[in-house]
């Protein structure tokens, strides 16, 4: 893995779009947990999802099974 944050990758750009648009997402984890909220930021290793109580959860990207927009 490089030490650079590669914004040319489609997955990085998609998460950045979720952040920019304040899209509510569902993040499924390898533990079978489901985290719902808005992505506040991402870096090379983690992303932060803030729930509807304004509580942040920092998630290691290695633990993510999928991220998708939450349906209304």
Residue frames relative to the residue before (quaternion, step in Angstrom):
aa qw qx qy qz dx dy dz
X 1.0000 0.0000 0.0000 0.0000 0.00 0.00 0.00
X 0.3821 -0.7199 0.5284 0.2378 3.57 -0.99 0.79
X 0.5303 -0.6300 0.4663 0.3232 3.53 -1.30 0.24
X 0.5972 0.5706 -0.3615 0.4326 3.58 1.28 0.11
X 0.3990 -0.6722 0.5737 0.2445 3.52 -1.20 0.68
X 0.1924 -0.8379 0.5060 0.0705 3.57 -0.19 1.30
X 0.1683 -0.8261 0.5338 0.0657 3.58 -0.09 1.30
X 0.5330 0.6123 -0.4156 0.4102 3.61 1.24 0.07
X 0.5600 0.6093 -0.3922 0.4017 3.60 1.21 -0.34
X 0.5341 -0.6571 0.4253 0.3194 3.60 -0.88 0.90
X 0.6379 0.5328 -0.3404 0.4397 3.60 0.98 -0.74
X 0.6436 0.5094 -0.3165 0.4755 3.59 1.01 -0.81
X 0.6615 0.5080 -0.3021 0.4616 3.57 0.95 -0.91
X 0.6433 0.5233 -0.3312 0.4501 3.61 0.99 -0.79
X 0.6579 0.4835 -0.3143 0.4844 3.60 0.92 -0.84
X 0.6207 0.5314 -0.3417 0.4644 3.61 1.02 -0.74
X 0.6257 0.5180 -0.3326 0.4791 3.60 1.06 -0.69
X 0.6167 0.5283 -0.3443 0.4712 3.61 1.00 -0.76
X 0.6546 0.5072 -0.3076 0.4686 3.58 0.98 -0.86
X 0.6854 0.5050 -0.2828 0.4418 3.58 0.80 -1.06
X 0.7546 0.3905 -0.1958 0.4897 3.59 0.95 -0.92
X 0.3503 -0.7518 0.4767 0.2914 3.62 1.31 -0.08
X 0.2052 0.8049 -0.5203 0.1983 3.54 1.00 0.92
X 0.3701 -0.6962 0.5627 0.2485 3.57 -0.92 0.88
X 0.0949 -0.8202 0.5641 -0.0035 3.56 -0.84 1.02
X 0.3018 -0.6693 0.6371 0.2347 3.48 -1.43 0.23
X 0.0971 -0.7788 0.6189 0.0299 3.56 -0.86 1.02
X 0.1783 -0.7797 0.5956 0.0751 3.57 -0.54 1.21
X 0.2178 -0.7983 0.5539 0.0922 3.56 -0.83 1.04
X 0.6375 -0.5447 0.3887 0.3817 3.56 -1.22 0.44
X 0.6155 0.5328 -0.3364 0.4734 3.59 1.28 -0.27
X 0.4996 -0.6550 0.3828 0.4182 3.58 1.42 -0.06
X 0.4516 0.6541 -0.4744 0.3785 3.60 1.24 0.16
X 0.2068 -0.7418 0.6238 0.1332 3.54 -1.25 0.53
X 0.1225 -0.7780 0.6147 0.0416 3.57 -0.73 1.11
X 0.0974 -0.7992 0.5930 0.0128 3.55 -0.80 1.08
X 0.4309 0.6763 -0.5206 0.2931 3.55 -0.92 0.92
X 0.5851 -0.5504 0.4523 0.3876 3.52 -1.28 -0.44
X 0.4319 -0.6787 0.5273 0.2736 3.55 -0.98 0.88
X 0.2560 -0.7830 0.5527 0.1265 3.57 -0.71 1.07
X 0.7855 -0.1311 0.1108 0.5945 3.60 0.97 -0.87
X 0.1187 -0.7513 0.6385 0.1176 3.52 -1.37 0.21
X 0.0827 -0.7422 0.6583 0.0945 3.50 -1.29 0.47
X 0.7798 -0.3413 0.2198 0.4765 3.59 -1.21 -0.22
X 0.7942 0.3446 -0.1510 0.4772 3.59 1.02 -0.77
X 0.8228 0.1857 -0.0297 0.5364 3.56 1.02 -0.80
X 0.1018 -0.7286 0.6541 0.1759 3.47 -1.43 -0.01
X 0.3271 -0.7378 0.5637 0.1758 3.53 -1.22 0.56
X 0.0966 -0.7778 0.6208 0.0189 3.55 -0.79 1.09
X 0.1872 -0.7765 0.5966 0.0773 3.56 -0.84 1.06
X 0.3146 -0.7758 0.5197 0.1707 3.59 -0.69 1.10
X 0.7169 -0.4636 0.3047 0.4222 3.58 -1.31 0.04
X 0.6204 0.4876 -0.3512 0.5041 3.62 1.28 0.00
X 0.4681 -0.6920 0.4032 0.3734 3.57 1.39 0.13
X 0.4327 0.6748 -0.4685 0.3715 3.58 1.16 0.69
X 0.2985 -0.7744 0.5282 0.1793 3.61 -0.66 1.04
X 0.0991 -0.7436 0.6578 0.0676 3.52 -1.20 0.69
X 0.2086 -0.7628 0.6008 0.1165 3.56 -0.75 1.05
X 0.1073 -0.8124 0.5731 -0.0093 3.54 -0.69 1.17
X 0.3854 -0.6848 0.5689 0.2426 3.55 -0.91 0.95
X 0.5107 -0.6707 0.4450 0.3022 3.59 -0.83 0.97
X 0.5838 0.5892 -0.3674 0.4209 3.61 1.12 -0.58
X 0.6886 0.4935 -0.2767 0.4536 3.60 1.15 -0.57
X 0.5727 0.6242 -0.3677 0.3836 3.60 1.27 -0.23
X 0.2718 -0.7287 0.6110 0.1478 3.53 -1.00 0.98
X 0.7698 -0.2044 0.1251 0.5916 3.59 0.95 -0.90
X 0.1795 -0.7166 0.6584 0.1443 3.51 -1.40 0.32
X 0.1149 0.7884 -0.5991 0.0801 3.56 -0.88 0.92
X 0.5837 -0.5591 0.4374 0.3942 3.57 -1.17 0.48
X 0.4346 -0.6831 0.5225 0.2672 3.56 -1.03 0.81
X 0.3888 -0.7149 0.5333 0.2310 3.55 -0.88 0.94
X 0.5498 -0.6461 0.4274 0.3124 3.58 -1.01 0.80
